[in-house]
Amino acid sequence: MAKYQIYLVRHGRTWFNRYNKMQGWSDTPLAPDGVEVAKQAAKALKDVDFAAAFSSDARRAIDTCKLIVDENINHNKITPQKLMEFREEFYGYFEGMNSPEAWYMVGKPHGADTFAEIIAQHGMDATKDFMKEADPFHDAENAEEYWTRVEKGFDKIDKIAKDGDKILLVSHGTTIRSITDRYNDGGFDITVSPKNSSLTMLERDNGANKVTSYNQMLN
């Protein structure tokens, strides 16, 4: 195994982001301002010597990744690859619902009215477990199901990455927040969501993760 860096970028702003709706495995395109902020990220990262580029298999992540790779100094050497393991959390019954309403329904039985309150009072993994519990179909991912999936994604990158590599990975807000919470090395405030097209830095050393920066704006 190797020691390498992952440049973890959230996708550009989408229509569901604009309307503040739950967007897990559901997908909407990048909104015009989402394309522009992704292009800003691409310019900021254009001189990074990426050895490989990955995104989740959601269109919003694929499109953001392509914008960044097309601008990069290595655009002729790397081809973006899709990893479904880095999809957003699956919200089950709550997909597409207004976010404040969904999190109120999920958190209220546990004494929390908002997503941030659930995180502050019970922790990030509890948001997943509470959501599966509140889902009348119980289709939403709980923490165990979610992390089993994500860890398989890291294992796949391990098979490609070499010592010293810089890897681009375009993923999603709750996924980046969850990774930061679990592998936090800087006391980052994960009650604040990473902004669209922001950068979070992760060091992976022989299978061990360490997040070294969170939610940096690229402009």
C-alpha positions as CSV (number, residue, x, y, z in Angstrom):
1,M,0.0,0.0,0.0
2,A,1.0,3.6,-0.5
3,K,0.9,7.0,1.0
4,Y,-0.9,9.6,-1.1
5,Q,-3.2,12.7,-1.0
6,I,-6.8,12.9,-2.0
7,Y,-8.2,16.2,-3.1
8,L,-11.8,15.8,-2.1
9,V,-14.0,18.2,-4.0
10,R,-17.7,18.7,-3.6
11,H,-19.7,18.9,-6.9
12,G,-21.0,22.2,-8.2
13,R,-24.3,23.6,-7.1
14,T,-27.3,21.8,-8.5
15,W,-31.0,22.6,-8.9
16,F,-31.9,20.5,-5.8
17,N,-29.2,22.4,-3.9
18,R,-30.8,25.6,-5.0
19,Y,-34.2,24.5,-3.7
20,N,-32.7,22.9,-0.5
21,K,-34.0,19.4,-1.3
22,M,-32.7,16.1,-0.1
23,Q,-30.3,14.9,-2.9
24,G,-28.7,11.5,-2.1
25,W,-28.9,8.9,-4.8
26,S,-31.4,11.1,-6.7
27,D,-29.7,13.5,-9.1
28,T,-30.2,16.9,-10.7
29,P,-27.9,18.7,-13.1
30,L,-25.5,21.5,-12.2
31,A,-27.3,24.8,-12.2
32,P,-25.6,27.6,-14.2
33,D,-24.0,29.1,-11.1
34,G,-22.9,25.5,-10.2
35,V,-21.1,25.2,-13.5
36,E,-19.4,28.6,-12.8
37,V,-18.2,27.6,-9.3
38,A,-16.9,24.3,-10.7
39,K,-15.0,26.2,-13.3
40,Q,-13.4,28.3,-10.6
41,A,-12.3,25.2,-8.8
42,A,-10.9,23.9,-12.1
43,K,-8.8,27.0,-12.5
44,A,-7.5,26.8,-8.9
45,L,-6.5,23.2,-9.3
46,K,-5.2,23.4,-12.9
47,D,-1.5,23.1,-11.9
48,V,-1.9,20.2,-9.5
49,D,-0.1,17.1,-10.8
50,F,-3.0,14.7,-10.5
51,A,-2.1,11.1,-11.1
52,A,-5.8,10.0,-11.4
53,A,-9.3,11.4,-11.1
54,F,-12.4,9.8,-9.7
55,S,-16.0,10.8,-9.0
56,S,-19.1,9.2,-7.8
57,D,-21.4,7.9,-10.5
58,A,-23.9,10.8,-10.0
59,R,-24.1,13.1,-13.0
60,R,-23.5,16.2,-10.8
61,A,-20.2,14.7,-9.7
62,I,-19.2,13.4,-13.1
63,D,-19.7,16.8,-14.7
64,T,-17.8,18.6,-12.0
65,C,-14.9,16.1,-12.3
66,K,-14.8,16.6,-16.1
67,L,-14.6,20.3,-15.8
68,I,-11.7,20.1,-13.4
69,V,-9.8,17.5,-15.4
70,D,-10.3,19.3,-18.7
71,E,-8.5,22.3,-17.2
72,N,-5.7,20.3,-15.5
73,I,-2.1,20.2,-16.7
74,N,-2.5,16.4,-17.0
75,H,-5.8,16.4,-18.9
76,N,-4.1,14.4,-21.7
77,K,-2.9,11.8,-19.3
78,I,-5.8,11.1,-17.0
79,T,-9.3,9.8,-17.7
80,P,-11.9,10.4,-15.0
81,Q,-13.3,7.1,-13.5
82,K,-16.6,6.5,-11.7
83,L,-16.8,4.9,-8.3
84,M,-20.3,4.3,-7.1
85,E,-18.9,3.7,-3.6
86,F,-18.5,7.5,-3.2
87,R,-22.1,8.3,-3.9
88,E,-24.0,10.5,-1.5
89,E,-25.7,8.9,1.4
90,F,-29.0,7.2,0.4
91,Y,-31.9,9.0,2.0
92,G,-34.6,6.4,1.0
93,Y,-38.1,7.7,1.5
94,F,-36.8,11.2,2.2
95,E,-35.1,11.6,-1.3
96,G,-36.4,14.8,-2.9
97,M,-38.1,16.1,0.2
98,N,-37.5,19.6,1.5
99,S,-34.4,19.2,3.6
100,P,-35.5,21.1,6.8
101,E,-38.8,19.1,6.8
102,A,-37.0,15.8,6.4
103,W,-34.4,16.4,9.1
104,Y,-37.2,17.6,11.5
105,M,-39.0,14.3,11.0
106,V,-35.8,12.4,11.5
107,G,-34.5,14.3,14.5
108,K,-37.6,15.3,16.5
109,P,-38.0,11.8,18.1
110,H,-34.5,12.3,19.4
111,G,-34.9,15.8,20.7
112,A,-33.3,17.6,17.7
113,D,-35.0,19.8,15.2
114,T,-32.3,20.2,12.5
115,F,-29.5,18.3,10.8
116,A,-27.0,20.4,12.7
117,E,-28.7,19.8,16.0
118,I,-28.7,16.0,15.4
119,I,-24.9,16.1,14.6
120,A,-24.2,18.3,17.7
121,Q,-26.2,16.2,20.1
122,H,-25.8,12.7,18.8
123,G,-23.0,12.6,16.2
124,M,-22.7,12.2,12.4
125,D,-23.3,8.5,12.3
126,A,-26.5,8.9,14.3
127,T,-28.0,11.0,11.5
128,K,-27.8,7.9,9.3
129,D,-29.2,5.5,11.9
130,F,-32.0,7.9,12.8
131,M,-32.9,8.3,9.1
132,K,-33.2,4.6,8.5
133,E,-35.3,4.3,11.6
134,A,-37.6,7.2,10.5
135,D,-37.9,5.9,6.9
136,P,-41.2,3.9,6.7
137,F,-39.6,1.6,4.2
138,H,-36.3,1.5,6.1
139,D,-34.5,1.8,2.7
140,A,-32.2,4.7,3.8
141,E,-28.6,3.7,4.6
142,N,-27.6,3.4,8.2
143,A,-24.1,4.1,9.4
144,E,-22.9,0.5,9.1
145,E,-24.2,0.1,5.5
146,Y,-22.9,3.5,4.5
147,W,-19.3,3.0,5.8
148,T,-19.1,-0.6,4.4
149,R,-19.7,1.0,0.9
150,V,-17.3,3.9,1.3
151,E,-14.5,1.8,2.6
152,K,-14.7,-0.4,-0.5
153,G,-14.2,2.8,-2.5
154,F,-11.0,3.6,-0.6
155,D,-9.8,0.1,-1.2
156,K,-10.3,0.5,-5.0
157,I,-8.3,3.7,-5.0
158,D,-5.5,1.9,-3.0
159,K,-5.1,-0.5,-5.9
160,I,-4.3,2.3,-8.3
161,A,-2.5,5.0,-6.2
162,K,1.3,5.0,-5.8
163,D,3.5,6.7,-3.2
164,G,3.3,10.5,-3.5
165,D,0.3,10.6,-5.8
166,K,-2.2,13.4,-5.8
167,I,-5.7,12.0,-6.5
168,L,-8.8,14.0,-7.4
169,L,-12.1,12.7,-6.0
170,V,-15.3,14.5,-6.6
171,S,-18.1,13.5,-4.2
172,H,-20.9,15.0,-2.1
173,G,-21.7,17.2,0.8
174,T,-22.8,14.7,3.4
175,T,-20.2,12.2,2.3
176,I,-17.3,14.7,2.6
177,R,-18.7,15.8,6.0
178,S,-18.9,12.2,7.1
179,I,-15.4,11.4,6.1
180,T,-14.2,14.6,7.8
181,D,-16.0,13.7,11.0
182,R,-14.6,10.1,11.1
183,Y,-11.0,11.1,10.1
184,N,-10.8,14.6,11.6
185,D,-7.3,15.8,12.4
186,G,-8.1,19.5,13.0
187,G,-11.2,20.0,15.1
188,F,-13.2,21.0,12.0
189,D,-16.8,22.1,12.5
190,I,-18.8,19.5,10.6
191,T,-22.1,21.1,11.7
192,V,-21.3,23.4,8.7
193,S,-21.7,21.8,5.3
194,P,-18.9,21.9,2.8
195,K,-19.7,24.4,0.1
196,N,-20.2,23.4,-3.5
197,S,-16.9,23.0,-5.3
198,S,-15.0,23.4,-2.0
199,L,-11.8,21.4,-1.3
200,T,-11.2,19.0,1.6
201,M,-7.7,17.4,1.9
202,L,-7.2,13.9,3.0
203,E,-4.0,12.0,3.5
204,R,-4.1,8.2,3.1
205,D,-1.2,6.3,4.5
206,N,-1.2,2.5,4.1
207,G,-4.9,2.4,4.5
208,A,-5.2,5.0,7.3
209,N,-7.1,8.2,6.6
210,K,-6.4,11.7,8.0
211,V,-8.3,14.8,7.0
212,T,-6.0,17.8,7.2
213,S,-8.2,20.6,5.9
214,Y,-11.9,21.0,5.4
215,N,-14.2,23.1,3.2
216,Q,-11.6,25.4,1.6
217,M,-13.1,27.6,-1.1
218,L,-11.3,27.5,-4.5
219,N,-11.3,30.8,-6.4
